[in-house]
Amino acid sequence: MSLPAATVTVDPVTQTGRWIGADGKALPATARHKRSETSKETATRTSPDGTPDQGSDQEGDTD
């Protein structure tokens, strides 16, 4: 099942985005924010030397 596309327009008074559904009505906030079914926290990876990478820059060759 696919949902019809919503569009965003700028409210001329508040200068904020307004989400408008395919039926022309404003979408409630709950309809705009759906958490992904696969959204999960990722575990901290461990570097080759066995120490956790958390807190390191994770860009260098050494921890």
Buried (B, 14 or more C-beta within 10 A) or exposed (E): EEEEEBEEEEEEEEEEEEBBBEEEEEBEEEEEEEEEEEEEEEEEEEBEEEEEEEEEEEEEEEB
